[in-house]
Amino acid sequence: MAMIPSFFNNRSRDIIFDPFFSFDPFKDFPFPSSSLIPRENSAFVNTRIDWKETPEAHVFKADLPGLKKEEVKVEIEDDRVLQISGERNVEKEDRNDTWHRVERSSGKFLRRFKLPENAKIDQVKAGLENGVLTVTVPKEEVKKPDVKKAIEISG
């Protein structure tokens, strides 16, 4: 007999939507699920980074509110990989404080990006302003081939 999760039984139709119900469709599978990362920390652990290419450079932007530049690392590895990492520590608790809600994220993050051949990896610049990390990787100029000989089109 197949096991049917309790939320699919007939009584569930009578239950009002519960916004605090946490459904993990992968909980019974043998691989790690999203529930291994505490919900409060998952947003920071999965830091989103934008990567755009302009005619002059590759530009990476990450929202890192509350982090100081000393808490963020930007590195270039030998195989042309840009690595951005950092950590936000959990605020220290005072025994006299009563926490009603903890929603700000904390934890470590690490993101890696393979840079294209036209990236000038020796001229990378990074800045952190108003909680936004911007990493600029200049590009080498792509030389357009000179037309050496015009080819006559027959027909």
DSSP file with accessible surface (Angstrom, degrees, kcal/mol):
  #  RESIDUE AA STRUCTURE BP1 BP2  ACC     N-H-->O    O-->H-N    N-H-->O    O-->H-N    TCO  KAPPA ALPHA  PHI   PSI    X-CA   Y-CA   Z-CA
    1    1 A M              0   0  234      0, 0.0     2,-0.2     0, 0.0     0, 0.0   0.000 360.0 360.0 360.0 131.9    0.0    0.0    0.0
    2    2 A A        -     0   0   86      1,-0.1     2,-0.5     0, 0.0     0, 0.0  -0.489 360.0-120.8 -75.2 141.5    1.4    3.4   -1.0
    3    3 A M        -     0   0  182     -2,-0.2    -1,-0.1     3,-0.0     3,-0.0  -0.713  24.4-161.1 -83.0 127.5    1.9    6.0    1.8
    4    4 A I        -     0   0  124     -2,-0.5     5,-0.1     2,-0.0     0, 0.0  -0.943  25.8-114.0-108.9 123.4   -0.1    9.1    1.2
    5    5 A P    >   -     0   0   53      0, 0.0     3,-2.1     0, 0.0     4,-0.2  -0.250  25.7-117.5 -55.7 146.9    1.2   12.1    3.1
    6    6 A S  G >  S+     0   0   92      1,-0.3     3,-1.4     2,-0.2     6,-0.2   0.765 109.5  66.9 -60.7 -26.2   -1.4   13.3    5.7
    7    7 A F  G 3  S+     0   0   59      1,-0.3    -1,-0.3     4,-0.1    -3,-0.0   0.630  97.7  55.5 -74.6  -7.6   -1.8   16.7    4.0
    8    8 A F  G <  S+     0   0  134     -3,-2.1    -1,-0.3     4,-0.0    -2,-0.2   0.430  84.9 108.3 -98.8   0.0   -3.4   15.0    1.0
    9    9 A N  S X  S-     0   0   63     -3,-1.4     3,-1.3    -4,-0.2     4,-0.4  -0.189  87.6 -97.7 -74.1 173.3   -6.1   13.2    3.0
   10   10 A N  G >  S+     0   0  117      1,-0.3     3,-1.1     2,-0.2     4,-0.3   0.818 119.6  61.5 -61.7 -33.2   -9.8   14.2    2.9
   11   11 A R  G >  S+     0   0  184      1,-0.2     3,-1.6     2,-0.2     4,-0.4   0.769  87.8  73.1 -67.8 -22.3   -9.6   16.2    6.1
   12   12 A S  G X  S+     0   0   34     -3,-1.3     3,-1.0     1,-0.3    -1,-0.2   0.769  84.8  66.3 -66.7 -21.9   -7.1   18.6    4.5
   13   13 A R  G <  S+     0   0  187     -3,-1.1    -1,-0.3    -4,-0.4    -2,-0.2   0.779  99.8  52.0 -67.3 -23.1   -9.8   20.1    2.4
   14   14 A D  G <  S+     0   0  138     -3,-1.6     2,-0.4    -4,-0.3    -1,-0.2   0.527  90.0  97.5 -89.6  -6.5  -11.4   21.5    5.5
   15   15 A I  S <  S-     0   0  118     -3,-1.0     2,-0.2    -4,-0.4     3,-0.1  -0.663  74.4-126.1 -88.7 135.5   -8.2   23.1    6.8
   16   16 A I        -     0   0  148     -2,-0.4    -2,-0.1     1,-0.1    -1,-0.0  -0.500  44.8 -81.6 -74.6 148.1   -7.7   26.8    6.2
   17   17 A F        -     0   0  173     -2,-0.2    -1,-0.1     1,-0.1     3,-0.0  -0.217  43.5-153.6 -52.9 129.3   -4.4   27.8    4.5
   18   18 A D    >   -     0   0   81      1,-0.1     3,-1.7    -3,-0.1    -1,-0.1  -0.912   8.6-165.0-110.5 107.2   -1.6   27.9    7.1
   19   19 A P  T 3  S+     0   0   87      0, 0.0    -1,-0.1     0, 0.0    -2,-0.1   0.662  89.3  57.2 -67.8 -11.8    1.2   30.3    6.0
   20   20 A F  T 3  S+     0   0  164      2,-0.1     2,-0.3    -3,-0.0    -3,-0.0   0.447  76.9 114.5 -97.2  -1.7    3.5   28.7    8.6
   21   21 A F    <   -     0   0  114     -3,-1.7     2,-0.7     1,-0.1    -3,-0.0  -0.552  57.7-150.4 -70.1 127.6    3.2   25.2    7.3
   22   22 A S        -     0   0   80     -2,-0.3     2,-0.5     2,-0.0    -2,-0.1  -0.889  12.7-170.2-106.5 108.9    6.6   24.2    5.9
   23   23 A F        -     0   0  103     -2,-0.7     3,-0.1     3,-0.0    -2,-0.0  -0.869   7.7-177.1-102.4 122.9    6.3   21.7    3.0
   24   24 A D    >   -     0   0   19     -2,-0.5     3,-1.7     1,-0.1     4,-0.2  -0.901   6.7-170.6-118.7  99.9    9.5   20.0    1.8
   25   25 A P  T 3  S+     0   0   66      0, 0.0     3,-0.3     0, 0.0    -1,-0.1   0.686  86.2  51.7 -66.5 -13.1    8.7   17.8   -1.2
   26   26 A F  T >  S+     0   0  100      1,-0.2     3,-1.6     2,-0.1     5,-0.3   0.305  73.9 107.6-104.8  10.2   12.1   16.2   -1.1
   27   27 A K  T <  S+     0   0  125     -3,-1.7    -1,-0.2     1,-0.3     6,-0.1   0.788  81.2  47.4 -63.5 -26.4   12.2   15.2    2.6
   28   28 A D  T 3  S+     0   0  134     -3,-0.3    -1,-0.3    -4,-0.2    -2,-0.1   0.452  92.1  97.9 -94.3  -0.2   11.9   11.5    1.9
   29   29 A F  S <  S-     0   0  114     -3,-1.6     4,-0.1     2,-0.1    -3,-0.0  -0.592  80.7-121.2 -88.4 153.3   14.6   11.4   -0.8
   30   30 A P  S    S+     0   0  132      0, 0.0    -1,-0.1     0, 0.0    -3,-0.1   0.276  84.8  84.4 -80.5  13.8   18.1   10.3    0.0
   31   31 A F  S    S-     0   0  105     -5,-0.3    -2,-0.1     1,-0.1     0, 0.0  -0.822  93.8 -82.2-113.3 160.0   19.8   13.5   -1.0
   32   32 A P        -     0   0  101      0, 0.0     2,-0.2     0, 0.0    -1,-0.1  -0.256  49.3-156.6 -59.3 139.1   20.3   16.7    1.0
   33   33 A S    >   -     0   0   24     -6,-0.1     3,-1.7    -4,-0.1     4,-0.3  -0.638  32.6-100.3-111.3 173.8   17.3   19.0    1.0
   34   34 A S  G >  S+     0   0   93      1,-0.3     3,-1.2    -2,-0.2     8,-0.1   0.695 113.1  75.8 -66.3 -17.0   16.9   22.6    1.5
   35   35 A S  G 3  S+     0   0   79      1,-0.2    -1,-0.3     3,-0.0     4,-0.1   0.620  77.6  74.5 -73.4  -8.3   15.7   21.9    5.1
   36   36 A L  G <  S+     0   0  124     -3,-1.7    -1,-0.2     2,-0.1    -2,-0.2   0.758  89.3  65.1 -72.4 -24.1   19.4   21.2    6.1
   37   37 A I  S <  S-     0   0   59     -3,-1.2     5,-0.1    -4,-0.3    -1,-0.1  -0.883 100.7-113.0 -98.3 123.1   20.0   25.0    6.0
   38   38 A P    >>  -     0   0   66      0, 0.0     3,-1.4     0, 0.0     4,-1.3  -0.276  22.3-125.4 -54.8 138.2   18.0   26.8    8.7
   39   39 A R  H 3> S+     0   0  187      1,-0.3     4,-0.5     2,-0.2     3,-0.3   0.851 108.5  59.6 -54.1 -38.1   15.4   29.0    7.0
   40   40 A E  H 34 S+     0   0   97      1,-0.2    -1,-0.3     2,-0.1     4,-0.2   0.798 113.8  36.7 -63.4 -27.5   16.6   32.1    8.8
   41   41 A N  H X> S+     0   0   41     -3,-1.4     4,-2.2    64,-0.2     3,-0.6   0.588  91.0  89.3-101.5 -12.5   20.1   31.7    7.3
   42   42 A S  H 3X S+     0   0   40     -4,-1.3     4,-2.0    -3,-0.3    -2,-0.1   0.841  81.7  58.2 -63.2 -32.4   19.3   30.4    3.8
   43   43 A A  H 3< S+     0   0   72     -4,-0.5    -1,-0.2     1,-0.2     5,-0.2   0.902 112.7  39.5 -65.1 -39.0   19.0   33.9    2.2
   44   44 A F  H X4 S+     0   0    9     -3,-0.6     3,-1.1    -4,-0.2    -2,-0.2   0.903 112.7  54.5 -78.2 -38.3   22.5   34.8    3.1
   45   45 A V  H 3< S+     0   0   45     -4,-2.2    65,-0.4     1,-0.3     2,-0.4   0.885 111.2  47.5 -61.3 -36.7   24.0   31.4    2.4
   46   46 A N  T 3< S-     0   0   77     -4,-2.0    -1,-0.3    -5,-0.2    -2,-0.1  -0.287  85.4-178.5 -99.5  47.6   22.6   31.6   -1.1
   47   47 A T    <   -     0   0    7     -3,-1.1     2,-0.3    -2,-0.4    -3,-0.1  -0.234  21.1-134.3 -52.8 128.0   23.8   35.1   -1.8
   48   48 A R        -     0   0  188     -5,-0.2    15,-0.7    15,-0.2     2,-0.4  -0.688  21.3-168.3 -88.8 138.6   22.6   36.2   -5.2
   49   49 A I  E     -A   62   0A  20     -2,-0.3     2,-0.3    13,-0.2    13,-0.2  -0.994  11.9-144.3-131.6 130.4   25.2   37.9   -7.5
   50   50 A D  E     -A   61   0A 115     11,-2.9    11,-2.3    -2,-0.4     2,-0.4  -0.750  12.9-166.5 -90.1 142.0   24.5   39.7  -10.7
   51   51 A W  E     +A   60   0A 104     -2,-0.3     2,-0.3     9,-0.2     9,-0.2  -0.981  11.9 171.9-131.0 116.5   27.0   39.5  -13.6
   52   52 A K  E     -A   59   0A 119      7,-2.8     7,-3.3    -2,-0.4     2,-0.5  -0.920  22.5-142.0-122.2 154.1   26.8   41.9  -16.5
   53   53 A E  E     -A   58   0A 113     -2,-0.3     5,-0.2     5,-0.2    -2,-0.0  -0.966  18.2-177.3-116.3 125.3   29.1   42.4  -19.4
   54   54 A T        -     0   0   34      3,-3.3    85,-0.0    -2,-0.5    -2,-0.0  -0.637  47.2 -96.1-106.9 173.1   29.7   45.9  -20.7
   55   55 A P  S    S+     0   0  110      0, 0.0     3,-0.1     0, 0.0    84,-0.0   0.815 125.2  35.0 -59.7 -25.3   31.9   46.8  -23.7
   56   56 A E  S    S-     0   0  133      1,-0.2    83,-2.7    82,-0.1     2,-0.3   0.701 123.9  -3.0-101.0 -25.1   34.7   47.6  -21.2
   57   57 A A  E     - B   0 138A   8     81,-0.3    -3,-3.3    62,-0.1     2,-0.5  -0.981  59.1-105.4-159.5 167.0   34.3   45.1  -18.4
   58   58 A H  E     -AB  53 137A   2     79,-2.9    79,-3.1    -2,-0.3     2,-0.5  -0.924  40.9-161.1 -98.9 128.3   32.6   42.2  -16.6
   59   59 A V  E     -AB  52 136A  18     -7,-3.3    -7,-2.8    -2,-0.5     2,-0.4  -0.965   8.6-168.2-121.7 125.9   30.8   43.7  -13.6
   60   60 A F  E     -AB  51 135A   1     75,-2.9    75,-2.7    -2,-0.5     2,-0.4  -0.931   5.5-172.3-112.0 134.4   29.6   41.6  -10.6
   61   61 A K  E     +AB  50 134A  89    -11,-2.3   -11,-2.9    -2,-0.4     2,-0.4  -0.995   4.9 178.4-131.6 133.9   27.2   43.0   -8.0
   62   62 A A  E     -AB  49 133A   2     71,-2.2    71,-3.0    -2,-0.4     2,-0.7  -0.999  27.7-131.1-133.8 134.3   26.2   41.4   -4.7
   63   63 A D  E     + B   0 132A 116    -15,-0.7    69,-0.2    -2,-0.4   -15,-0.2  -0.774  34.5 164.3 -82.9 116.4   23.9   42.8   -2.0
   64   64 A L    >   -     0   0    0     67,-3.8     3,-1.8    -2,-0.7    67,-0.1  -0.515  17.1-169.0-130.5  63.3   25.7   42.3    1.3
   65   65 A P  T 3  S+     0   0   79      0, 0.0     3,-0.1     0, 0.0    66,-0.1  -0.264  70.1  11.6 -62.0 136.7   23.9   44.6    3.8
   66   66 A G  T 3  S+     0   0   69      1,-0.3     2,-0.3    22,-0.0    64,-0.0   0.358  95.3 124.7  84.0  -6.4   25.5   45.1    7.1
   67   67 A L    <   -     0   0   12     -3,-1.8    -1,-0.3    64,-0.1     2,-0.2  -0.661  51.4-141.3 -89.4 145.4   28.9   43.6    6.1
   68   68 A K    >   -     0   0  132     -2,-0.3     3,-2.2    -3,-0.1     4,-0.2  -0.665  28.6-109.9 -95.1 159.1   32.2   45.4    6.4
   69   69 A K  G >  S+     0   0  154      1,-0.3     3,-1.3    -2,-0.2    -1,-0.1   0.813 118.4  63.2 -61.3 -25.6   34.9   45.1    3.8
   70   70 A E  G 3  S+     0   0  142      1,-0.2    -1,-0.3     3,-0.0    -3,-0.0   0.672  99.2  55.1 -70.6 -16.8   37.0   43.1    6.3
   71   71 A E  G <  S+     0   0   61     -3,-2.2    16,-1.4    15,-0.1     2,-0.4   0.378 100.6  71.1 -96.5   3.0   34.3   40.4    6.3
   72   72 A V  E <   -D   86   0B  20     -3,-1.3     2,-0.4    -4,-0.2    14,-0.2  -0.952  61.8-161.8-123.9 140.3   34.3   39.9    2.5
   73   73 A K  E     -D   85   0B 124     12,-3.2    12,-2.5    -2,-0.4     2,-0.5  -0.979   4.5-171.7-121.5 136.7   37.0   38.3    0.3
   74   74 A V  E     +D   84   0B  47     -2,-0.4     2,-0.3    10,-0.2    10,-0.2  -0.994  20.4 167.9-124.7 122.3   37.4   38.7   -3.4
   75   75 A E  E     -D   83   0B  75      8,-2.7     8,-3.3    -2,-0.5     2,-0.5  -0.960  30.7-144.4-136.4 152.3   40.0   36.4   -5.0
   76   76 A I  E     -D   82   0B  53     -2,-0.3     6,-0.2     6,-0.2     2,-0.2  -0.977  22.6-150.9-114.8 123.5   41.2   35.3   -8.4
   77   77 A E  E >>  -D   81   0B  56      4,-2.9     3,-1.2    -2,-0.5     4,-0.7  -0.496  30.3-100.6 -89.5 165.0   42.3   31.7   -8.6
   78   78 A D  T 34 S+     0   0  170      1,-0.3     2,-0.1     2,-0.2    -1,-0.1   0.804 117.8  59.4 -55.3 -35.0   44.9   30.4  -11.1
   79   79 A D  T 34 S-     0   0   84      1,-0.1    -1,-0.3     2,-0.1    36,-0.1  -0.045 125.6 -93.9 -91.7  34.9   42.4   28.9  -13.5
   80   80 A R  T <4 S+     0   0   44     -3,-1.2    35,-3.4     1,-0.2     2,-0.5   0.866  77.1 148.7  61.7  40.5   40.7   32.3  -14.1
   81   81 A V  E  <  -DE  77 114B  11     -4,-0.7    -4,-2.9    33,-0.2     2,-0.5  -0.930  39.6-147.8-110.2 124.9   38.0   31.8  -11.4
   82   82 A L  E     -DE  76 113B   0     31,-3.1    31,-2.5    -2,-0.5     2,-0.5  -0.791  17.4-166.0 -87.1 125.8   36.7   34.8   -9.5
   83   83 A Q  E     -DE  75 112B  27     -8,-3.3    -8,-2.7    -2,-0.5     2,-0.5  -0.972   8.9-175.0-119.3 125.7   35.8   33.8   -5.9
   84   84 A I  E     +DE  74 111B   1     27,-2.8    27,-2.8    -2,-0.5     2,-0.3  -0.981  19.0 156.9-118.8 123.9   33.6   36.0   -3.7
   85   85 A S  E     +DE  73 110B  18    -12,-2.5   -12,-3.2    -2,-0.5     2,-0.3  -0.934   4.8 144.5-143.1 165.9   33.2   34.9   -0.1
   86   86 A G  E     -DE  72 109B  13     23,-1.9    23,-2.3    -2,-0.3     2,-0.3  -0.982  28.1-126.9 179.2-179.2   32.3   36.2    3.3
   87   87 A E  E     - E   0 108B  78    -16,-1.4     2,-0.5    -2,-0.3    21,-0.2  -0.980   1.7-159.3-153.9 136.3   30.6   35.6    6.6
   88   88 A R  E     - E   0 107B  36     19,-2.4    19,-2.9    -2,-0.3     2,-0.2  -0.985  26.1-140.6-113.2 122.2   28.1   37.4    8.8
   89   89 A N        -     0   0  105     -2,-0.5     2,-0.1    17,-0.2     3,-0.1  -0.504  23.2-101.7 -81.5 151.9   28.2   36.2   12.4
   90   90 A V        -     0   0  100     -2,-0.2    -1,-0.1     1,-0.1     2,-0.1  -0.453  46.3-100.9 -68.9 139.0   25.1   35.7   14.5
   91   91 A E        -     0   0  106     -2,-0.1     2,-0.1     1,-0.1    -1,-0.1  -0.395  43.2-104.9 -62.6 137.2   24.5   38.6   16.9
   92   92 A K        -     0   0  193     -2,-0.1     2,-0.3     1,-0.1    -1,-0.1  -0.419  35.2-127.1 -67.1 138.4   25.6   37.8   20.4
   93   93 A E        -     0   0  154     -2,-0.1     2,-0.5    -3,-0.1    -1,-0.1  -0.646  11.4-151.1 -89.5 141.3   22.8   37.1   22.8
   94   94 A D    >   -     0   0   81     -2,-0.3     3,-2.4     1,-0.1     0, 0.0  -0.941  18.2-134.3-106.5 130.5   22.4   38.8   26.1
   95   95 A R  T 3  S+     0   0  245     -2,-0.5    -1,-0.1     1,-0.3    -2,-0.0   0.739 105.8  57.2 -58.9 -21.2   20.7   36.7   28.8
   96   96 A N  T 3  S+     0   0  142      2,-0.0    -1,-0.3    -3,-0.0     2,-0.3   0.583  90.3  93.2 -85.2 -10.3   18.5   39.7   29.7
   97   97 A D    <   -     0   0   85     -3,-2.4     2,-0.5     2,-0.0    -4,-0.0  -0.598  62.1-152.2 -85.9 145.9   17.2   40.0   26.1
   98   98 A T        -     0   0  110     -2,-0.3     2,-0.5     0, 0.0    -3,-0.0  -0.972  11.9-149.9-115.9 116.1   14.0   38.4   24.9
   99   99 A W        +     0   0  105     -2,-0.5     3,-0.1     1,-0.2    -2,-0.0  -0.740  18.7 177.0 -87.9 128.8   14.0   37.7   21.2
  100  100 A H  S    S+     0   0  172     -2,-0.5     2,-0.3     1,-0.4    -1,-0.2   0.726  71.7   1.9 -98.7 -27.8   10.6   37.8   19.6
  101  101 A R        -     0   0  167      0, 0.0     2,-0.5     0, 0.0    -1,-0.4  -0.960  52.6-161.7-160.4 140.0   11.7   37.2   16.0
  102  102 A V        +     0   0   82     -2,-0.3    -3,-0.0    -3,-0.1   -62,-0.0  -0.941  32.6 142.5-126.5 106.6   15.0   36.5   14.2
  103  103 A E        +     0   0  129     -2,-0.5     2,-0.2     2,-0.1    -1,-0.1   0.592  37.4 101.2-118.6 -21.0   14.7   37.1   10.5
  104  104 A R  S    S-     0   0  172      1,-0.1     2,-0.1   -61,-0.0   -64,-0.0  -0.483  72.8-122.7 -70.8 139.8   18.1   38.6    9.5
  105  105 A S        +     0   0   21     -2,-0.2     2,-0.3   -64,-0.1   -64,-0.2  -0.436  31.8 176.2 -85.2 156.2   20.3   36.1    7.9
  106  106 A S        +     0   0   11     -2,-0.1   -61,-0.3   -66,-0.1     2,-0.2  -0.934  27.0  78.5-147.2 168.9   23.7   35.0    9.0
  107  107 A G  E    S-E   88   0B  21    -19,-2.9   -19,-2.4    -2,-0.3     2,-0.3  -0.740  72.8 -50.2 124.8-172.3   26.3   32.5    8.0
  108  108 A K  E     -E   87   0B 139     -2,-0.2     2,-0.3   -21,-0.2   -21,-0.2  -0.675  42.3-169.4 -99.5 154.6   29.0   32.0    5.3
  109  109 A F  E     -E   86   0B   8    -23,-2.3   -23,-1.9    -2,-0.3     2,-0.3  -0.977   6.3-179.1-139.4 155.3   28.7   32.3    1.6
  110  110 A L  E     +E   85   0B  93    -65,-0.4     2,-0.4    -2,-0.3   -25,-0.2  -0.917   2.7 178.9-154.2 124.1   31.0   31.5   -1.3
  111  111 A R  E     -E   84   0B  79    -27,-2.8   -27,-2.8    -2,-0.3     2,-0.4  -0.988   7.4-164.5-129.2 142.3   30.4   32.0   -5.0
  112  112 A R  E     -E   83   0B 120     -2,-0.4     2,-0.4   -29,-0.2   -29,-0.2  -0.983   3.7-172.7-129.9 140.3   32.7   31.2   -7.9
  113  113 A F  E     -E   82   0B  25    -31,-2.5   -31,-3.1    -2,-0.4     2,-0.6  -0.995  22.8-132.9-135.2 127.4   32.6   32.4  -11.5
  114  114 A K  E     -E   81   0B 122     -2,-0.4   -33,-0.2   -33,-0.2   -34,-0.1  -0.678  29.5-141.2 -77.3 120.1   34.8   31.2  -14.4
  115  115 A L        -     0   0    3    -35,-3.4     6,-0.0    -2,-0.6    -1,-0.0  -0.599  15.8-113.3 -85.0 144.9   36.1   34.3  -16.1
  116  116 A P    >   -     0   0   46      0, 0.0     3,-1.7     0, 0.0    -1,-0.1  -0.223  31.5-101.6 -71.7 167.8   36.3   34.4  -19.9
  117  117 A E  T 3  S+     0   0  148      1,-0.3    -2,-0.0     3,-0.1   -37,-0.0   0.767 117.6  63.0 -61.6 -27.0   39.6   34.6  -21.7
  118  118 A N  T 3  S+     0   0   34      2,-0.1    22,-3.0    21,-0.1     2,-0.3   0.456  77.6 113.1 -82.9   4.2   39.2   38.3  -22.4
  119  119 A A  B <   -F  139   0C   1     -3,-1.7     2,-1.4    20,-0.2    20,-0.2  -0.583  65.5-139.7 -79.3 131.5   39.2   39.2  -18.7
  120  120 A K    >   -     0   0   61     18,-3.3     3,-1.9    -2,-0.3    -1,-0.1  -0.710  24.2-178.9 -87.6  88.7   42.2   41.2  -17.4
  121  121 A I  G >  S+     0   0   55     -2,-1.4     3,-0.6     1,-0.3    -1,-0.2   0.681  74.8  61.9 -70.2 -13.9   42.6   39.3  -14.2
  122  122 A D  G 3  S+     0   0  134      1,-0.2    -1,-0.3    -3,-0.1    -2,-0.1   0.488 103.6  50.3 -87.9  -0.6   45.6   41.4  -13.1
  123  123 A Q  G <  S+     0   0   86     -3,-1.9    -1,-0.2    15,-0.1    -2,-0.2   0.068  74.2 143.3-124.8  25.7   43.4   44.6  -13.1
  124  124 A V    <   -     0   0   41     -3,-0.6     2,-0.4    13,-0.1    13,-0.2  -0.425  28.2-167.2 -70.0 137.8   40.4   43.5  -11.0
  125  125 A K  E     -C  136   0A 150     11,-2.4    11,-3.1    -2,-0.1     2,-0.3  -0.962   4.5-171.2-126.2 145.5   38.9   46.2   -8.7
  126  126 A A  E     +C  135   0A  59     -2,-0.4     2,-0.3     9,-0.2     9,-0.2  -0.992   5.1 176.6-136.7 144.4   36.4   45.7   -5.9
  127  127 A G  E     -C  134   0A  38      7,-2.2     7,-3.0    -2,-0.3     2,-0.5  -0.996  18.0-151.9-146.0 147.4   34.4   48.2   -3.7
  128  128 A L  E     +C  133   0A  51     -2,-0.3     2,-0.4     5,-0.2     5,-0.2  -0.971  26.7 162.4-122.5 113.3   31.8   47.9   -1.0
  129  129 A E  E >   -C  132   0A 146      3,-2.2     3,-1.7    -2,-0.5    -2,-0.1  -0.995  66.3 -11.9-138.0 128.3   29.4   50.9   -0.8
  130  130 A N  T 3  S-     0   0  154     -2,-0.4    -1,-0.1     1,-0.3     3,-0.1   0.849 128.3 -53.0  53.4  38.8   26.0   51.1    1.0
  131  131 A G  T 3  S+     0   0   18    -64,-0.2   -67,-3.8     1,-0.2     2,-0.5   0.561 114.1 114.6  78.9   8.5   25.9   47.3    1.4
  132  132 A V  E <   -BC  63 129A  41     -3,-1.7    -3,-2.2   -69,-0.2     2,-0.5  -0.953  53.4-152.2-117.1 119.8   26.6   46.6   -2.3
  133  133 A L  E     -BC  62 128A   8    -71,-3.0   -71,-2.2    -2,-0.5     2,-0.5  -0.781  13.0-169.6 -87.1 127.7   29.8   44.8   -3.4
  134  134 A T  E     -BC  61 127A  37     -7,-3.0    -7,-2.2    -2,-0.5     2,-0.5  -0.985   4.7-172.7-120.6 122.7   30.9   45.7   -6.9
  135  135 A V  E     -BC  60 126A   0    -75,-2.7   -75,-2.9    -2,-0.5     2,-0.5  -0.975   6.4-164.3-114.7 123.6   33.7   43.8   -8.6
  136  136 A T  E     -BC  59 125A  50    -11,-3.1   -11,-2.4    -2,-0.5   -77,-0.2  -0.946   7.3-173.1-113.9 123.4   34.9   45.1  -11.9
  137  137 A V  E     -B   58   0A   0    -79,-3.1   -79,-2.9    -2,-0.5   -13,-0.1  -0.934  22.3-138.5-115.4 103.8   37.0   42.9  -14.2
  138  138 A P  E     -B   57   0A  29      0, 0.0   -18,-3.3     0, 0.0     2,-0.3  -0.211  15.7-132.8 -60.2 153.7   38.3   44.9  -17.2
  139  139 A K  B     -F  119   0C  34    -83,-2.7   -20,-0.2   -20,-0.2     2,-0.2  -0.826  14.1-115.9-108.5 148.7   38.2   43.3  -20.6
  140  140 A E        -     0   0  105    -22,-3.0     2,-0.2    -2,-0.3   -22,-0.0  -0.540  42.0-100.8 -74.6 146.5   41.0   43.1  -23.2
  141  141 A E        -     0   0  179     -2,-0.2     2,-0.7     1,-0.1    -1,-0.1  -0.517  30.1-134.0 -69.2 132.8   40.2   44.9  -26.4
  142  142 A V        -     0   0  117     -2,-0.2     2,-0.4    -3,-0.0    -1,-0.1  -0.817  20.5-138.6 -89.4 116.2   39.1   42.5  -29.1
  143  143 A K        -     0   0  190     -2,-0.7     3,-0.0     1,-0.0    -1,-0.0  -0.648  11.6-133.8 -78.9 127.3   41.0   43.5  -32.2
  144  144 A K        -     0   0  180     -2,-0.4     2,-0.1     1,-0.1    -1,-0.0  -0.626  29.5-107.7 -78.4 135.7   38.9   43.4  -35.3
  145  145 A P        -     0   0  120      0, 0.0     2,-0.3     0, 0.0    -1,-0.1  -0.383  31.5-120.7 -66.1 137.6   40.7   41.7  -38.1
  146  146 A D        -     0   0  124      1,-0.1     2,-0.8    -2,-0.1    -3,-0.0  -0.588  24.0-116.1 -75.2 140.8   41.8   44.0  -40.9
  147  147 A V        +     0   0  131     -2,-0.3     3,-0.1     1,-0.2    -1,-0.1  -0.704  38.8 175.1 -78.9 113.1   40.4   43.2  -44.3
  148  148 A K        +     0   0  178     -2,-0.8     2,-0.4     1,-0.3    -1,-0.2   0.830  63.3  16.8 -88.8 -37.7   43.5   42.3  -46.3
  149  149 A K        -     0   0  162      2,-0.0     2,-0.3     0, 0.0    -1,-0.3  -0.989  69.1-134.2-145.6 128.5   42.0   41.3  -49.5
  150  150 A A        -     0   0   88     -2,-0.4     2,-0.5    -3,-0.1    -3,-0.0  -0.654  22.7-142.3 -79.6 136.8   38.6   41.8  -51.0
  151  151 A I        -     0   0  128     -2,-0.3     2,-0.3     0, 0.0    -2,-0.0  -0.884  13.3-128.8-104.8 128.3   37.1   38.7  -52.6
  152  152 A E        -     0   0  180     -2,-0.5     2,-0.6     1,-0.0     0, 0.0  -0.568  17.7-138.2 -77.1 135.3   35.2   39.0  -55.8
  153  153 A I        -     0   0  157     -2,-0.3     2,-0.2     2,-0.0    -1,-0.0  -0.846  18.2-152.4 -96.1 123.0   31.7   37.4  -55.7
  154  154 A S              0   0  112     -2,-0.6     0, 0.0     1,-0.0     0, 0.0  -0.517 360.0 360.0 -90.3 164.1   30.8   35.5  -58.8
  155  155 A G              0   0  126     -2,-0.2    -2,-0.0     0, 0.0    -1,-0.0  -0.522 360.0 360.0 139.8 360.0   27.4   35.0  -60.2
